[in-house]
């Protein structure tokens, strides 16, 4: 993949600012056919218009495009492992790149004072995917199951994101956000021969959020508490001996993952270095997947929720 990027930032007036750019890519895997000619080139423009209606506030509108070359990804291989045995992924002969058109509109406000600064952001977003990639099971050969990466019709991802932040004298800092979204294909996708096609994206929650609280009383000590919320999502669960008699769509529970980390910095002038000791816990309340498949033919792709159960860790870092 060879590419370059051009960007121009124009301050039209004190209240208006225009940011425009374009990226040119020459990707050897594109192979898109235009007028019976193979074309590897793709141009992705981007435009952002910023307006400052009053002091401390910004209103921004953005449009941009992007692409994914026709190729298999790690996630495709993970899906191919489902059900045990050997599986392979092949690309359809007419597979073309996936293109995206993204639009967003956001309002940002920040209020600084002598001891603290607070603010919030409200953003709406809309992304249309054309020639969206889908992975379909096309049968079995002498090596095992065979999957094919194909182009679907299009898909829409849209929603609203809310963010809030607060900083008090550099000692306490709070950052948080929550997103409401919808992710659907325009045409239903056949995820399993035994199940009805489904428009909704799998493994994609409609609601998710985060919050981080940081306490820094001095230059040596620091503590951070973080929270990650993952809403319910549909997960494909394939049948296998000792686990499931028929394929199903499984709706995962929601998860709230809490963790913290504390660190202390020691100055070691004789060694001309600093020593940082840290300790903490990931997933403090053990909010973790409770339902797993067993056996050699299990659905190894039936994984959802936080990546790890409760985990205690310590760390040592030397730095100049």
Secondary structure by P-SEA (a helix, b strand, c coil): ccbbbbbbbbcccccbbbbbbbbbbbccccccccccccccbbbbbbbbbbbbccccbbbbbbbbcccccccccaaaaaaaaccccbbbbbbcccbbbbbbbbbbbbbbbbbbcccccccbbbbbbbbbbccbbbbbbcccccccbbbbbbbccbbbbbbbbbbbbccccccbbbbbccccbbbbbccccccccccccccccccccccccbbbbbbbccccbbbbbbbbbbcbbbbbbbbbcccccccccccccbbbbbbbbbbbbbbbccccbbbbbbcccccccccccccccccccccccccccccccccccccccccc
